[in-house]
């Protein structure tokens, strides 16, 4: 992507806001255009760096295993889980039908 400069227009921000279902005022659109433009400018600066000899990383730090060991442990009983439900029967949550009847 070296040498590729990306810019951001008010129309771009309006389109992204529409796609995200955001209702922004004209003032908010102008502020977002300015703020997002600053981010794009920073990314453009990063794109100017020579990274040919840099090895790609999956993490910024030296991490070996970031996941906790998967050990089975006791859970809640069915009665405890169902006790927080607004409607229930002996086995399940009761919810309104979404499809069909």
Contact map, one row per residue, 1 for C-alpha under 8 A:
11110000000000000000000000000000000000000000001000000000000000000000000000000000000000000000000000000
11110000000000000000000000000000000000000000001111000000000000000000000000000000000000000000000000000
11111000000000000000000000000000000000000000001100000000000000000000000000000000000000000000000000000
11111100000000000000000000000000000000000001001000000000000000000000000000000000000000000000000000000
00111110000000000000000000000000000000000001000000000000000000000000000000000000000000000000000000000
00011111000000000000000000000000000000011001000000000000000000000000000000000000000000000000000000000
00001111100000000000000000000000000010011000000000000000000000000000000000000000000000000000000000000
00000111110110000000000000000000100110010000000000000000000000000000000000000000000000000000000000000
00000011111110000000000000000000100000000000000000000000000000000000000000000000000000000000000000000
00000001111111000000000000001100100000000000000000000000000000000000000000000000000000000000000000000
00000000111111100000000000000000000000000000000000000000000000000000000000000000000000000000000000000
00000001111111110000000000000000000000000000000000000000000000000000000000000000000000000000000000000
00000001111111111000000000001001100000000000000000000000000000000000000000000000000000000000000000000
00000000011111111100000000001000000000000000000000000000000000000000000000000000000000000000000000000
00000000001111111110000000000000000000000000000000000000000000000000000000000000000000000000000000000
00000000000111111111000000000000000000000000000000000000000000000000000000000000000000000000000000000
00000000000011111111111100000000000000000000000000000000000000000000000000000000000000000000000000000
00000000000001111111111000000000000000000000000000000000000000000000000000000000000000000000000000000
00000000000000111111110000000000000000000000000000000000000000000000000000000000000000000000000000000
00000000000000011111110000000000000000000000000000000000000000000000000000000000000000000000000000000
00000000000000001111111000000000000000000000000000000000000000000000000000000000000000000000000000000
00000000000000001111111100000000000000000000000000000000000000000000000000000000000000000000000000000
00000000000000001100111110000000000000000000000000000000000000000000000000000000000000000000000000000
00000000000000001000011111111000000000000000000000000000000000000000000000000000000000000000000000000
00000000000000000000001111111000000000000000000000000000000000000000000000000000000000000000000000000
00000000000000000000000111111100000000000000000000000000000000000000000000000000000000000000000000000
00000000000000000000000111111110000000000000000000000000000000000000000000000000000000000000000000000
00000000000000000000000111111111000000000000000000000000000000000000000000000000000000000000000000000
00000000010011000000000111111111100000000000000000000000000000000000000000000000000000000000000000000
00000000010000000000000001111111110000000000000000000000000000000000000000000000000000000000000000000
00000000000000000000000000111111111000000000000000000000000000000000000000000000000000000000000000000
00000000000010000000000000011111111110000000000000000000000000000000000000000000000000000000000000000
00000001110010000000000000001111111110000000000000000000000000000000000000000000000000000000000000000
00000000000000000000000000000111111111000000000000000000000000000000000000000000000000000000000000000
00000000000000000000000000000011111111100000000000000000000000000000000000000000000000000000000000000
00000001000000000000000000000001111111110000000000000000000000000000000000000000000000000000000000000
00000011000000000000000000000001111111111000000000000000000000000000000000000000000000000000000000000
00000000000000000000000000000000011111111100000000000000000000000000000000000000000000000000000000000
00000000000000000000000000000000001111111110000000000000000000000000000000000000000000000000000000000
00000111000000000000000000000000000111111111000000000000000000000000000000000000000000000000000000000
00000110000000000000000000000000000011111111100000000000000000000000000000000000000000000000000000000
00000000000000000000000000000000000001111111110000000000000000000000000000000000000000000000000000000
00000000000000000000000000000000000000111111111000000000000000000000000000000000000000000000000000000
00011100000000000000000000000000000000011111111100000000000000000000000000000000000000000000000000000
00000000000000000000000000000000000000001111111110000000000000000000000000000000000000000000000000000
00000000000000000000000000000000000000000111111110000000000000000000000000000000000000000000000000000
11110000000000000000000000000000000000000011111110000000000000000000000000000000000000000000000000000
01100000000000000000000000000000000000000001111111000000000000000000000000000000000000000000000000000
01000000000000000000000000000000000000000000111111100000000000000000000000000000000000000000000000000
01000000000000000000000000000000000000000000000111111000000000000000000000000000000000000000000000000
00000000000000000000000000000000000000000000000011111100000000000000000000000000000000000000000000000
00000000000000000000000000000000000000000000000001111100000000000000000000000000000000000000000000000
00000000000000000000000000000000000000000000000001111110000000000000000000000000000000000000000000000
00000000000000000000000000000000000000000000000000111111000000000000000000000000000000000000000000000
00000000000000000000000000000000000000000000000000001111100000000000000000000000000000000000000000000
00000000000000000000000000000000000000000000000000000111110000000000000000000000000000000000000000000
00000000000000000000000000000000000000000000000000000011111100000000000000000000000000000000000000000
00000000000000000000000000000000000000000000000000000001111100000000000000000000000000000000000000000
00000000000000000000000000000000000000000000000000000000111111100000000000000000000000000000000000000
00000000000000000000000000000000000000000000000000000000111111000000000000000000000000000000000000000
00000000000000000000000000000000000000000000000000000000001111100000000000000000000000000000000000000
00000000000000000000000000000000000000000000000000000000001111110000000000000000000000000000000000000
00000000000000000000000000000000000000000000000000000000001011111100000000000000000000000000000000000
00000000000000000000000000000000000000000000000000000000000001111100000000000000000000000000000000000
00000000000000000000000000000000000000000000000000000000000000111110000000000000000000000000000000000
00000000000000000000000000000000000000000000000000000000000000111111000000000000000000000000000000000
00000000000000000000000000000000000000000000000000000000000000001111100000000000000000000000000000000
00000000000000000000000000000000000000000000000000000000000000000111110000000000000000000000000000000
00000000000000000000000000000000000000000000000000000000000000000011111000000000000000000000000000000
00000000000000000000000000000000000000000000000000000000000000000001111100000000000000000000000000000
00000000000000000000000000000000000000000000000000000000000000000000111110000000000000000000000000000
00000000000000000000000000000000000000000000000000000000000000000000011111000000000000000000000000000
00000000000000000000000000000000000000000000000000000000000000000000001111100000000000000000000000000
00000000000000000000000000000000000000000000000000000000000000000000000111110000000000000000000000000
00000000000000000000000000000000000000000000000000000000000000000000000011111000000000000000000000000
00000000000000000000000000000000000000000000000000000000000000000000000001111101100000000000000000000
00000000000000000000000000000000000000000000000000000000000000000000000000111111100000000000000000000
00000000000000000000000000000000000000000000000000000000000000000000000000011111110000000010000000000
00000000000000000000000000000000000000000000000000000000000000000000000000001111111000000000000000000
00000000000000000000000000000000000000000000000000000000000000000000000000011111111100000000000000000
00000000000000000000000000000000000000000000000000000000000000000000000000011111111110000000000000000
00000000000000000000000000000000000000000000000000000000000000000000000000000111111110010001100000000
00000000000000000000000000000000000000000000000000000000000000000000000000000011111110000000000000000
00000000000000000000000000000000000000000000000000000000000000000000000000000001111111000000000000000
00000000000000000000000000000000000000000000000000000000000000000000000000000000111111110000100000000
00000000000000000000000000000000000000000000000000000000000000000000000000000000000111110000000000000
00000000000000000000000000000000000000000000000000000000000000000000000000000000000011111000111000000
00000000000000000000000000000000000000000000000000000000000000000000000000000000010011111111110000000
00000000000000000000000000000000000000000000000000000000000000000000000000000000000000111111110000000
00000000000000000000000000000000000000000000000000000000000000000000000000000000000000011111000000000
00000000000000000000000000000000000000000000000000000000000000000000000000000100000000011111100000000
00000000000000000000000000000000000000000000000000000000000000000000000000000000010000011111110000000
00000000000000000000000000000000000000000000000000000000000000000000000000000000010010111011111000000
00000000000000000000000000000000000000000000000000000000000000000000000000000000000000111001111100000
00000000000000000000000000000000000000000000000000000000000000000000000000000000000000100000111110000
00000000000000000000000000000000000000000000000000000000000000000000000000000000000000000000011111000
00000000000000000000000000000000000000000000000000000000000000000000000000000000000000000000001111111
00000000000000000000000000000000000000000000000000000000000000000000000000000000000000000000000111110
00000000000000000000000000000000000000000000000000000000000000000000000000000000000000000000000011111
00000000000000000000000000000000000000000000000000000000000000000000000000000000000000000000000011111
00000000000000000000000000000000000000000000000000000000000000000000000000000000000000000000000010111
